[in-house]
Amino acid sequence: MADDSTSVISSPILPISDVAEHEVPLPADSVAVDYKAFPDSIHLELDRNMRTLVEGDSIVEEGDSTAIIPEGMIPVDNCTDCATDSISPGFDPDYIVREFNPDPKRAVWLSALFPGLGQLYNRRYWKLPLVVGGFMGLTYGLTWNNRMLTDYTQAYRDLMDSDPNTRSYMDFYPPNTDESQLNKSWLEKTFKARKDYFRRNRDLCIISMIGLYLVAMVDAYVDASLTHFDISPDLSVDFSPAVIPDARGSRPGIGLLWAVNF
């Protein structure tokens, strides 16, 4: 009589087959990303049917933007951290010190417009009092000599016309002076000599003003041209032996080279 109980046949658990050589094992069918190395990275879960690890670019999400960072680069919070040649915070690009380079032609025109402006343009401020002071002194000398020339010229004319109503020459004497006691011949020579003297001084002042005007223009031009001229303070004499080639023969000569720095 057959037993009514159902026999249970237990089959042994088959071992898990080895992973193929071309496949990469995936623990828990997912890829774990190191959060310490990439604090802003997003953990990606892969499909269990994928048999390869994700290599290449990782996604970093910040705010509403998504940035792709190549493999081997560490994401940074501030873009200035990765710029090795970034501008320092203390640098102001609007403040640039430019080298002063005056234009000689402009310096001449400014000096011609008004004496002293060329020196101001060249930043030679110590020359301005010399130019202005020279013109002021010459202007005063011109005015004074011209006034004295006018007085002596009028006195000489009144003395020579023999008109009793014209007696401007008496202004050079005290009010109580008797005209009949004056030596008219001596006065004639004296007034003529003084007239010529003050005329000559007036003309010299005019010539000096013209000369100073031209000198100021030349100085402004030369000063602007020599602003960046290399003037060495070494005023020395150097002696050294030298081989002097002979143009007429093949045998050079030996001599002494004398160089003067000035």
Summary of the structure (lengths in Angstrom):
residues: 262
radius of gyration: 52.7
end to end distance: 140.3
largest distance: 196.2
contacts: 495
relative contact order: 0.09
helix: 42%
strand: 10%
